[in-house]
Amino acid sequence: MVRYNQIMSEFQKLKPVYFRNTLKEHRDELGISPSTLAWQCSISRQGLFKIENGTVIPSVLTAIKLAHYLRVEVEDLFQSDWQYFDD
């Protein structure tokens, strides 16, 4: 249990410097409308726009659904650069 607490303490110091997605590019490439993609992935259109704009990071399940429908790997949709920040 002590080791778990140490790992979690270190993990909480790790923050994304930026989070970028290529969701809109993949969607446009396939000619899929935002409404269709949102409906297929069981999210709202507004939620999809927030994910595309980077204001919301999707859940793992939503990211998998998006990648599956767009026929790409999750890693191809979302990229981030992480670094440590001390409190």
C-alpha positions in Angstrom: 0.0 0.0 0.0 2.9 2.4 0.7 4.3 1.8 -2.8 0.9 2.5 -4.3 0.7 5.9 -2.4 4.2 6.8 -3.6 3.3 6.0 -7.2 0.0 8.0 -7.0 1.8 10.9 -5.4 4.3 11.0 -8.3 1.5 10.6 -10.9 -0.4 13.6 -9.5 2.6 15.8 -10.2 2.5 14.8 -13.9 0.4 17.4 -15.8 -0.2 17.7 -19.5 1.7 20.6 -21.1 -0.6 20.4 -24.1 -3.3 18.1 -25.4 -3.9 18.0 -29.1 -6.3 15.9 -31.2 -6.7 15.3 -34.8 -10.3 14.3 -34.5 -11.7 17.0 -36.8 -9.1 16.2 -39.5 -10.0 12.5 -39.5 -13.7 13.3 -39.5 -13.3 15.8 -42.4 -11.2 13.3 -44.3 -13.9 10.7 -44.2 -16.7 13.2 -44.9 -18.5 12.5 -41.6 -20.7 15.2 -40.2 -20.4 16.2 -36.5 -23.9 15.1 -35.9 -23.4 11.6 -37.3 -20.1 11.0 -35.4 -21.6 12.3 -32.1 -24.7 10.0 -32.6 -22.5 7.0 -33.5 -20.4 7.5 -30.4 -23.3 8.2 -28.0 -22.2 11.8 -27.2 -23.8 15.2 -27.8 -22.8 17.3 -30.7 -21.7 20.0 -28.3 -19.6 17.4 -26.5 -17.9 16.4 -29.7 -17.1 20.1 -30.5 -15.6 20.5 -27.0 -13.4 17.4 -27.6 -12.4 18.7 -31.1 -11.5 22.1 -29.6 -9.5 20.6 -26.8 -11.5 22.0 -24.0 -12.6 18.5 -22.9 -10.5 15.4 -22.7 -12.8 12.4 -23.6 -13.2 9.4 -21.4 -11.4 6.2 -22.4 -14.6 4.6 -23.7 -15.5 7.7 -25.8 -12.0 7.8 -27.2 -12.2 4.2 -28.2 -15.6 4.7 -29.8 -14.3 7.7 -31.8 -11.2 5.9 -33.0 -13.2 2.8 -33.9 -15.8 4.8 -36.0 -13.0 6.8 -37.7 -11.0 3.6 -38.3 -7.8 4.8 -36.6 -5.9 4.0 -33.5 -6.7 6.0 -30.3 -3.0 7.1 -30.3 -3.5 8.6 -33.8 -6.4 10.8 -32.6 -4.8 12.2 -29.4 -1.3 13.3 -28.6 0.0 15.1 -25.5 3.3 16.2 -24.0 3.7 15.6 -20.3 6.1 17.0 -17.7 6.4 17.2 -14.0 5.3 20.2 -12.0 6.3 20.5 -8.3 3.7 22.0 -5.9 
